[in-house]
């Protein structure tokens, strides 16, 4: 009797174990809610190469991470209007077709981390009126369309782009997001950026752009000015230059326009000093005398002018021509010179006035000398 009882018990346990194994296999195959109390479809780690379509009605969370998915076709989730969370992370997704998430009217979180996406195209997400959190880290994203978030919920508040291949910050794509409060561009390939447009966000925004290879030249000036204006950027003092070599390691917030643009306050003038024509500011006034002396010999004295000198004033007085060589500023020295342009121009005017005064002095003195020689 005892042996029979033991045998029956073992038979029952074996049957129960077989039933559970069958249920588990069925769950894996059709992606049933294995945890019915949380209304979750757990389809992770199954080696799936396609998106299942037989999700149970009323499912709230869908887990498809760590599979072999490569493409998310249009309308991949037509029968899950109640789903609020979709995890597609760590697959091999290289393409998400337009309107792939169509019908997910209550979705709040989409996780696409760790895939092979290279771009976020126009209308990438379609109409998602409740989307709030978007995870795009660890892809190979190079470009984000300015209309990528067309149709996306105004509630979208957190977007994560860290560990991608972006070379600039897609400000235009973020411009339409009124509730954006956090955006992460850490560890991309960003070398330069413009200052953001006036974002229409209703929330205080925090932008993270740490560990990017910033190229600190004149093009970065608007961004650096914006960086110093407020508390928009996370850990701004951690942003450092990667290039050029003379700026490497410097903190962006410590750089001014002169440093970024290579502006100097020295005025380099063209001159008639043929020995060293690019050094300092020079002017000279020389009489050119063309007359015949008493013995009939032509007396012709002149000065060989620097061919680079373009600001030449000549006056005629009888048989004597006087040439005043004023300092001429090289136009390239003033290009993009910002506030120093005015100071530079004033300096040129002052030196020119001094030169003209000296010119008049030489004219009067030379006339007296010539008159004395003639008489």
C-alpha positions as CSV (number, residue, x, y, z in Angstrom):
1,X,0.0,0.0,0.0
2,X,2.9,2.3,0.9
3,X,4.7,1.6,-2.3
4,X,1.6,2.3,-4.4
5,X,1.1,5.7,-2.7
6,X,4.7,6.7,-3.4
7,X,4.3,5.6,-7.0
8,X,1.1,7.6,-7.5
9,X,2.7,10.7,-5.9
10,X,5.7,10.5,-8.2
11,X,3.5,10.1,-11.2
12,X,1.5,13.2,-10.3
13,X,4.6,15.3,-9.8
14,X,6.0,14.2,-13.2
15,X,2.7,15.1,-14.8
16,X,2.7,18.5,-13.2
17,X,6.3,19.2,-14.3
18,X,5.4,18.2,-17.8
19,X,2.4,20.5,-17.8
20,X,4.5,23.5,-16.6
21,X,7.1,22.8,-19.3
22,X,4.4,22.7,-22.0
23,X,3.0,26.0,-20.7
24,X,6.5,27.6,-20.7
25,X,7.1,26.5,-24.3
26,X,3.7,27.8,-25.3
27,X,4.4,31.1,-23.6
28,X,7.6,31.5,-25.4
29,X,6.2,30.7,-28.8
30,X,3.2,33.0,-28.7
31,X,4.5,35.6,-26.3
32,X,1.7,35.2,-23.9
33,X,1.6,37.3,-20.7
34,X,3.8,35.0,-18.6
35,X,3.2,37.3,-15.6
36,X,-0.5,37.9,-15.8
37,X,-0.6,39.9,-12.6
38,X,1.4,42.7,-14.3
39,X,-0.2,42.3,-17.7
40,X,3.2,41.9,-19.4
41,X,4.3,40.2,-22.6
42,X,7.8,38.9,-21.9
43,X,9.4,38.0,-25.2
44,X,13.0,38.8,-24.4
45,X,15.9,36.4,-25.0
46,X,14.0,34.2,-27.5
47,X,16.1,34.8,-30.6
48,X,13.2,36.3,-32.4
49,X,13.8,37.6,-35.9
50,X,10.4,39.1,-36.4
51,X,7.9,41.1,-34.3
52,X,5.1,38.9,-32.9
53,X,1.6,39.9,-33.8
54,X,-0.4,37.8,-31.4
55,X,0.0,39.9,-28.3
56,X,-2.8,39.4,-25.8
57,X,-5.5,42.0,-25.5
58,X,-5.0,44.6,-22.8
59,X,-1.2,44.1,-22.6
60,X,0.5,46.9,-20.8
61,X,4.3,46.2,-21.2
62,X,6.0,44.5,-24.1
63,X,9.6,43.2,-23.7
64,X,11.4,42.3,-26.9
65,X,14.9,43.1,-25.9
66,X,17.9,40.8,-26.6
67,X,16.5,39.2,-29.7
68,X,17.7,39.2,-33.3
69,X,15.3,41.8,-34.8
70,X,16.7,43.8,-37.7
71,X,13.7,45.7,-39.1
72,X,10.6,47.0,-37.4
73,X,8.0,47.1,-40.2
74,X,5.1,49.6,-40.5
75,X,2.2,48.9,-38.2
76,X,4.1,46.3,-36.2
77,X,1.9,46.8,-33.1
78,X,-1.7,47.1,-34.4
79,X,-3.6,45.4,-31.5
80,X,-2.0,46.8,-28.4
81,X,-3.7,50.2,-27.9
82,X,-3.3,49.9,-24.1
83,X,0.5,49.3,-24.1
84,X,2.5,52.0,-22.2
85,X,6.0,50.5,-22.4
86,X,7.9,49.0,-25.3
87,X,11.4,47.6,-24.9
88,X,13.3,46.8,-28.2
89,X,16.8,47.3,-26.8
90,X,19.8,45.2,-27.7
91,X,18.6,43.7,-30.9
92,X,20.2,44.3,-34.3
93,X,17.6,46.9,-35.5
94,X,19.0,48.9,-38.4
95,X,15.7,50.2,-39.7
96,X,12.4,51.4,-38.3
97,X,9.9,51.9,-41.0
98,X,7.5,54.8,-41.0
99,X,4.5,54.4,-38.8
100,X,6.0,51.3,-37.2
101,X,4.4,52.2,-33.9
102,X,1.0,53.2,-35.4
103,X,-1.9,52.5,-33.1
104,X,0.1,52.7,-29.8
105,X,-2.0,55.6,-28.6
106,X,-1.0,55.2,-24.9
107,X,2.7,54.3,-25.3
108,X,4.8,56.4,-22.9
109,X,8.2,54.8,-23.1
110,X,10.1,53.4,-26.2
111,X,13.5,51.9,-25.6
112,X,15.7,51.4,-28.7
113,X,19.1,51.3,-26.9
114,X,21.9,49.1,-28.2
115,X,20.8,48.7,-31.8
116,X,22.3,49.6,-35.2
117,X,20.2,52.7,-36.2
118,X,22.1,55.3,-38.3
119,X,19.5,57.9,-38.7
120,X,16.2,59.2,-37.4
121,X,14.1,60.2,-40.4
122,X,11.1,62.4,-40.9
123,X,8.0,61.2,-39.0
124,X,10.1,58.4,-37.6
125,X,7.7,57.7,-34.7
126,X,4.4,58.6,-36.2
127,X,1.5,59.7,-34.1
128,X,2.3,58.9,-30.5
129,X,0.2,61.3,-28.3
130,X,1.4,60.0,-25.0
131,X,5.2,59.4,-25.6
132,X,7.2,60.8,-22.7
133,X,10.5,58.9,-22.6
134,X,12.7,58.0,-25.6
135,X,15.9,55.9,-25.3
136,X,18.2,55.9,-28.3
137,X,21.6,55.3,-26.7
138,X,24.3,53.1,-28.0
139,X,23.4,53.1,-31.7
140,X,25.3,54.5,-34.7
141,X,23.1,57.6,-35.3
142,X,24.7,60.1,-37.6
143,X,21.7,62.3,-38.5
144,X,18.5,63.4,-36.9
145,X,15.9,65.0,-39.3
146,X,14.6,68.3,-38.3
147,X,11.1,66.8,-38.6
148,X,11.9,63.5,-36.8
149,X,9.5,64.2,-34.0
150,X,6.5,65.3,-36.2
151,X,3.4,63.9,-34.6
152,X,5.2,63.0,-31.4
153,X,3.5,63.9,-28.1
154,X,4.0,67.4,-26.7
155,X,4.6,65.5,-23.5
156,X,7.9,64.1,-24.6
157,X,10.3,65.3,-21.9
158,X,13.4,63.1,-21.9
159,X,15.4,62.0,-25.0
160,X,18.7,60.2,-24.8
161,X,21.2,60.2,-27.6
162,X,24.4,59.3,-25.8
163,X,27.0,57.0,-27.3
164,X,26.1,57.7,-31.0
165,X,27.9,59.3,-33.9
166,X,26.3,62.7,-34.1
167,X,28.6,65.5,-35.3
168,X,26.4,68.3,-34.3
169,X,23.5,68.9,-32.0
170,X,20.1,68.6,-33.8
171,X,18.5,71.7,-32.3
172,X,15.9,72.0,-35.0
173,X,14.5,68.6,-34.2
174,X,14.1,69.5,-30.5
175,X,12.6,72.9,-31.3
176,X,9.0,71.6,-31.5
177,X,9.1,69.7,-28.2
178,X,7.3,72.0,-25.7
179,X,7.8,69.8,-22.6
180,X,11.4,68.7,-23.2
181,X,13.3,68.9,-20.0
182,X,16.3,66.6,-20.5
183,X,18.3,65.7,-23.5
184,X,21.6,63.7,-23.5
185,X,24.3,63.9,-26.2
186,X,27.2,62.5,-24.2
187,X,30.0,60.6,-25.9
188,X,29.1,61.4,-29.5
189,X,31.4,62.9,-32.2
190,X,30.3,66.5,-31.7
191,X,33.1,68.9,-32.6
192,X,31.1,72.1,-33.0
193,X,27.6,73.5,-32.5
194,X,25.7,76.7,-33.1
195,X,23.8,78.3,-30.3
196,X,20.4,76.7,-30.0
197,X,17.4,78.6,-31.4
198,X,14.9,79.9,-28.9
199,X,13.5,76.6,-27.7
200,X,9.7,76.7,-27.1
201,X,9.9,74.4,-24.1
202,X,7.7,75.2,-21.2
203,X,10.0,73.4,-18.8
204,X,13.6,74.2,-17.6
205,X,15.8,72.2,-19.9
206,X,19.1,70.4,-19.1
207,X,21.4,69.5,-22.0
208,X,24.3,67.1,-21.5
209,X,27.1,67.2,-24.0
210,X,30.0,65.7,-22.0
211,X,32.9,63.8,-23.5
212,X,32.7,65.1,-27.0
213,X,35.7,66.0,-29.1
214,X,35.1,69.8,-29.2
215,X,37.1,71.7,-31.9
216,X,37.7,75.1,-30.3
217,X,37.8,77.7,-33.1
218,X,35.8,80.7,-34.2
219,X,32.9,78.6,-35.3
220,X,32.2,77.5,-31.7
221,X,32.0,81.1,-30.4
222,X,28.1,81.3,-30.4
223,X,27.8,78.1,-28.5
224,X,30.4,79.1,-25.9
225,X,28.6,82.4,-25.4
226,X,25.3,80.5,-24.9
227,X,27.1,78.1,-22.6
228,X,28.0,80.9,-20.2
229,X,24.5,82.5,-20.2
230,X,22.7,80.1,-17.9
231,X,22.3,76.7,-16.3
232,X,21.1,74.9,-19.4
233,X,24.1,72.6,-19.8
234,X,24.9,69.8,-17.4
235,X,28.4,70.1,-15.9
236,X,29.6,72.9,-18.2
237,X,33.1,73.0,-16.6
238,X,33.7,69.4,-17.7
239,X,33.6,70.4,-21.4
240,X,37.1,70.6,-22.8
241,X,38.7,71.2,-26.1
242,X,40.1,68.2,-28.0
243,X,41.6,70.3,-30.9
244,X,43.4,72.3,-32.2
245,X,46.6,71.4,-30.3
246,X,47.1,74.8,-28.8
247,X,43.6,74.6,-27.2
248,X,43.6,71.0,-26.2
249,X,42.5,70.4,-22.6
250,X,41.1,74.0,-22.1
251,X,37.7,74.4,-20.6
252,X,35.1,75.8,-23.1
253,X,33.6,78.2,-20.6
254,X,37.0,79.9,-20.0
255,X,37.5,80.7,-23.7
256,X,36.7,84.2,-25.1
257,X,36.2,85.3,-28.7
258,X,39.8,86.5,-29.1
259,X,41.1,83.1,-28.1
260,X,38.7,81.1,-30.3
261,X,39.1,83.3,-33.3
262,X,42.8,84.1,-33.0
263,X,42.2,87.8,-32.9
264,X,45.1,90.1,-31.9
265,X,45.0,93.7,-30.9
266,X,48.2,94.6,-32.9
267,X,47.7,96.6,-36.0
268,X,49.9,95.4,-38.9
269,X,50.2,98.1,-41.5
270,X,51.7,98.1,-45.0
271,X,54.5,100.6,-45.2
272,X,57.2,101.9,-47.5
273,X,60.0,100.5,-45.4
274,X,61.4,98.1,-47.9
275,X,63.8,96.6,-45.4
276,X,60.9,95.3,-43.2
277,X,57.6,96.3,-44.8
278,X,55.4,94.4,-42.4
279,X,56.6,95.8,-39.2
280,X,55.1,98.8,-37.4
281,X,53.4,102.0,-38.9
282,X,55.4,104.2,-41.2
283,X,54.7,107.2,-43.3
284,X,57.0,109.5,-45.4
285,X,56.6,112.7,-47.4
286,X,59.1,113.2,-50.2
287,X,59.2,116.0,-52.8
288,X,59.6,114.9,-56.4
289,X,61.5,117.8,-58.1
290,X,61.3,118.0,-61.8
291,X,63.0,121.2,-63.0
292,X,65.9,122.4,-65.1
293,X,68.7,124.0,-63.2
294,X,70.7,127.0,-64.4
295,X,73.1,125.0,-66.5
296,X,70.3,123.2,-68.4
297,X,70.8,119.8,-66.7
298,X,67.7,117.9,-65.8
299,X,67.5,117.6,-62.0
300,X,65.1,114.6,-61.4
301,X,64.8,113.2,-57.9
302,X,62.2,110.6,-56.9
303,X,61.5,107.9,-54.4
304,X,60.8,104.3,-55.4
305,X,57.5,103.5,-53.9
306,X,56.5,100.2,-52.3
307,X,54.3,98.5,-54.9
308,X,52.0,97.3,-52.0
309,X,51.3,100.8,-50.9
310,X,47.9,101.9,-52.2
311,X,47.0,105.0,-50.2
312,X,48.9,107.6,-52.0
313,X,48.1,111.3,-52.2
314,X,49.8,113.5,-54.7
315,X,49.7,117.3,-55.0
316,X,50.9,119.5,-57.8
317,X,52.7,122.8,-57.0
318,X,54.4,124.3,-60.0
319,X,57.1,122.0,-61.0
320,X,57.1,120.2,-57.7
321,X,55.0,117.1,-56.9
322,X,54.8,116.0,-53.3
323,X,53.8,112.4,-52.5
324,X,52.4,111.6,-49.1
325,X,52.4,107.9,-48.2
326,X,49.8,107.3,-45.5
327,X,49.6,104.0,-43.5
328,X,47.2,101.6,-45.1
329,X,45.5,98.9,-43.1
330,X,45.4,95.4,-44.5
331,X,41.7,94.6,-44.9
332,X,42.3,91.0,-43.9
333,X,43.4,92.2,-40.4
334,X,40.0,93.6,-39.7
335,X,37.9,90.8,-41.0
336,X,35.7,89.3,-38.3
337,X,37.6,91.5,-35.8
338,X,34.5,92.2,-33.7
339,X,34.8,95.0,-31.2
340,X,38.4,95.7,-32.2
341,X,37.4,96.9,-35.6
342,X,36.3,100.3,-34.4
343,X,39.4,100.7,-32.3
344,X,41.6,99.7,-35.3
345,X,39.9,102.2,-37.6
346,X,40.3,105.0,-35.1
347,X,44.0,104.2,-34.8
348,X,44.3,104.4,-38.6
349,X,42.6,107.8,-38.7
350,X,44.7,109.2,-36.0
351,X,48.0,108.1,-37.6
352,X,46.7,109.3,-41.0
353,X,46.0,112.8,-39.4
354,X,49.5,112.9,-38.0
355,X,50.9,111.9,-41.3
356,X,49.0,114.6,-43.1
357,X,50.3,117.2,-40.6
358,X,53.8,116.1,-41.2
359,X,53.1,116.2,-45.0
360,X,52.1,119.9,-44.8
361,X,55.2,120.6,-42.9
362,X,57.4,119.0,-45.5
363,X,55.6,120.8,-48.3
364,X,56.3,124.2,-46.8
365,X,59.9,123.3,-45.9
366,X,60.6,121.9,-49.4
367,X,59.1,124.9,-51.2
368,X,61.3,127.2,-49.2
369,X,64.3,125.0,-50.0
370,X,63.5,124.9,-53.7
371,X,62.9,128.7,-53.9
372,X,66.2,129.3,-52.3
373,X,67.9,127.0,-54.8
374,X,66.3,128.7,-57.8
375,X,67.1,132.2,-56.6
